[in-house]
Amino acid sequence: MSQQRIQATAGSDHVEYGTADIRSYSPREVLIKSLQKLGMFWGLAIFSILLPVVHFVLTPLFFILGIYLSVRARKFRHEILSGSIHCPHCKTPVTIGKAAFFEEHTEICQNCASVVRISIPEA
C-alpha cells in the first residue's frame, strides 16, 4: 500500500490533484486471484450438473462466467483503498472508497452530479 498522487478531470480541461492509498498487486498475486475465480466458477458449474432442469442453463453460464471473470481479474493490478480529491467542476471534496482501479476510476460528485474521472498522472 502506498500513498500516490492522483488527478481528476470532469469533462473540462481543468485538472485537480489529490492523494489516494493504492495497493499494487504482484504478478503472482494477480495470477492466484485469477485462478481462484476460475476454479470457483468451474466448481459451481460441476456442482450445477447435479441440479435437475436448471443445469441446462447454470452449467454453461458458470463455465463461461468463470472464463470471463478470470480474464478480467488478470487486468486487475491496482486497488484504491481510500482517497480524496476536489471535483474539477464545483471544487467540493469527493471521497473515494475502496474500488478496483484499472486505467482510470470514475466517481460521481455528490454536489454537482458530474462524473469525475480519476487516474494516476504520468511522470
C-alpha positions in Angstrom: 0.0 0.0 0.0 1.3 3.4 -0.9 0.1 7.0 -0.9 0.1 8.2 -4.5 -0.8 11.4 -6.3 -3.9 11.2 -8.5 -5.5 13.6 -10.9 -9.2 14.2 -11.7 -11.0 15.6 -14.7 -14.7 16.2 -15.2 -15.3 16.8 -18.9 -13.3 20.0 -18.9 -9.7 21.0 -19.4 -9.3 21.8 -15.7 -7.4 19.2 -13.7 -7.5 18.7 -9.9 -4.9 16.8 -7.9 -5.3 14.8 -4.8 -3.9 11.7 -3.0 -5.1 8.1 -2.6 -4.0 5.0 -0.9 -3.4 2.5 -3.7 -2.4 -1.2 -3.3 -0.5 -2.7 -6.1 -0.6 -6.5 -6.7 2.4 -8.5 -7.8 2.0 -10.7 -11.0 1.9 -13.8 -8.8 -1.0 -12.4 -6.7 -2.9 -11.5 -9.9 -2.4 -15.0 -11.2 -3.5 -16.6 -8.0 -6.7 -14.4 -7.8 -7.4 -15.2 -11.4 -7.1 -18.9 -10.9 -9.2 -18.8 -7.8 -12.1 -17.1 -9.7 -11.8 -19.7 -12.5 -11.8 -22.6 -10.0 -14.7 -21.3 -8.0 -17.0 -20.8 -11.0 -15.9 -24.1 -12.7 -16.6 -25.8 -9.3 -20.1 -24.3 -9.4 -20.5 -25.5 -13.0 -19.6 -29.0 -11.9 -22.0 -28.8 -8.9 -24.8 -27.4 -11.0 -24.7 -30.6 -13.2 -26.5 -32.3 -10.3 -29.4 -29.9 -10.3 -32.3 -31.2 -12.4 -33.7 -29.0 -15.2 -31.7 -25.8 -14.3 -28.4 -27.4 -15.1 -29.1 -26.8 -18.8 -28.7 -23.0 -18.1 -26.5 -22.9 -15.0 -23.6 -25.2 -16.1 -22.8 -23.3 -19.3 -23.4 -20.0 -17.5 -20.9 -20.8 -14.7 -18.4 -22.2 -17.2 -18.4 -19.0 -19.4 -18.6 -16.7 -16.4 -15.5 -18.4 -14.9 -13.6 -17.7 -18.1 -14.8 -14.1 -18.3 -14.1 -13.2 -14.7 -10.7 -14.9 -14.7 -9.6 -12.9 -17.8 -11.0 -9.7 -16.2 -9.1 -10.5 -12.9 -5.8 -10.6 -14.9 -6.2 -6.9 -15.7 -6.7 -6.0 -12.1 -3.3 -4.7 -10.9 -4.2 -1.9 -8.5 -6.9 -1.3 -5.9 -7.9 2.1 -4.4 -8.3 1.7 -0.7 -9.3 5.3 0.1 -8.6 8.8 -1.1 -9.9 12.3 -1.6 -9.8 14.8 -4.4 -11.7 18.0 -5.2 -14.2 18.0 -8.0 -12.8 19.9 -11.0 -16.2 21.3 -11.8 -17.5 22.6 -8.4 -14.4 22.3 -6.2 -16.2 20.3 -3.4 -14.3 17.3 -1.9 -15.0 13.9 -3.4 -14.2 10.9 -1.3 -13.0 7.7 -2.9 -13.9 4.4 -1.4 -12.4 1.0 -1.8 -12.6 0.1 -5.5 -10.8 -1.7 -8.3 -8.5 0.5 -10.3 -7.8 -0.4 -13.9 -6.5 2.5 -16.0 -8.9 5.0 -14.5 -11.7 5.1 -12.0 -14.9 7.2 -12.0 -16.8 8.7 -9.1 -19.9 10.9 -9.1 -19.6 14.3 -7.4 -22.4 14.4 -4.8 -22.7 18.2 -5.2 -22.9 18.8 -8.9 -23.5 15.2 -10.2 -20.7 15.4 -12.7 -18.7 12.3 -13.5 -15.1 12.7 -12.1 -12.5 10.6 -13.9 -9.6 9.7 -11.6 -6.2 8.5 -12.9 -2.6 8.4 -11.9 -0.7 11.2 -13.6 2.2 10.2 -15.8 5.6 11.2 -14.6 
